[in-house]
């Protein structure tokens, strides 16, 4: 067993090491560039001044604590914590920041070993526990300050990104926000309006946790440049064109594939309305259209999946405001007081005008069905038995069921 002596505050080795700090700091900085690629991207003036000074500060503080046989105090790490915050703001990865402390420890101790005389081996040996103690306090403090700053930056970034999405969805100016985020906005976008079923959860599970988990699973499937405003009930996605100057010719196909991935990831029902915007100014209208498509598909009882305008084209057009819709809506006014006739009309049209099938579903005699169809023709002015009349009546039912009142 080797006994490690306590550090001698007056050891000449430590004095020589302190005098050699400028040279040792240069060796540490060279090791940073050789082993930590993140520091190669920093401006030279920052490296030459701030980082070189920070290395020398750490070396001096370590030797000071070594002589006093103690770890560093929190107030002595103020500069190191400030430097960690700046590294977070500069985008230097945390592993690089923490790795430099271990690089500095290794290079610094090796430099001190090179300064030691054979008789000073006890002083060199006694410096090791002090070095480990210094790292055990400094590294967690630096990591905590870096992570706190990173969380603050992430929160600001998320808020700015949400503000950008809101601006695009509502037609407000978006360029300043995009510039702040370093995003080059596409002119054309594909819009997806999502409607999600309840989040999957086991018995006794926290509903809020299940909702957050669902959102994280969805976000993990999004392409990198997607602009999203989603929660556990759904939301809106903007898929930019690959080339900001081009219209998204394959946007709907990409949206369909993405909708399928999101459905699988969500683990619950997902219905998606899809529309395209050829310009940024057209995004609000496309959002409205995608929302209407999803709403129509839901009210029509369509199964989960992705729907475009062509999938609900007739219903969509019939629900647009205009004199035609108003006239169609009035055709069935007389039937509202005869619910048996209104239901007969629905069943007859749904059966493909097959009287035998319709009578069976209604549990009435075929003659009774014929009588009801004649009464419908008299009250509405359009015969369900006539192809032209049947089309008008079907359109009137669609308007009554789905058009806003």
Secondary structure, DSSP 8 states (H G I E B T S, - for coil): --------TT-HHHHHHHHTHHHHHHHHHHHHHHH-GGGGGS-HHHIIIIIHHHHHHHHHHHHHHHHHTS---GGGGHHHHHHHHHHHHHT--HHHHHHHHHHHHHHHHHHHHHH--GGGHHHHHHHHHHHHHHHHHHHHHHHHHHHHHHHHHHHHHHHHHHHHHHHHHHT---HHHHHHHT----S-EEEEEEEE------TT--HHHHHHHHHHHHHHHS-TT-EEEEETTEEEEEEE-SSTTS--TTHHHHHHHHHHHHHHHH-S-EEEEEEEESSGGGHHHHHHHHHHHHHHHHHTT--SEEE-GGGGHHHHHHTS-SHHHHHHHHHTGGGGG-HHHHHHHHHHHHTTS-HHHHHHHHTS-HHHHHHHHHHHHHHHS--TTSHHHHHHHHHHHHHHHHS--
